[in-house]
């Protein structure tokens, strides 16, 4: 039997006065893992200066 997955993509843009990007990413990772989501990939988008986080969890 193949497991079914739910997927979620979150984009964290760089903002001048919103605190360090790494701190904001850590907060998002902690929040999502508490909800049962597992990080499966990341993507840094240089021209948009943002990070996309890709998550999955069993459906």
Secondary structure as GFF3:
##gff-version 3
##sequence-region A 1 59
A	DSSP	beta_strand	5	13	.	.	.	ID=ss1
A	DSSP	alpha_helix	21	34	.	.	.	ID=ss2
A	DSSP	beta_strand	38	45	.	.	.	ID=ss3
A	DSSP	beta_strand	50	58	.	.	.	ID=ss4
###
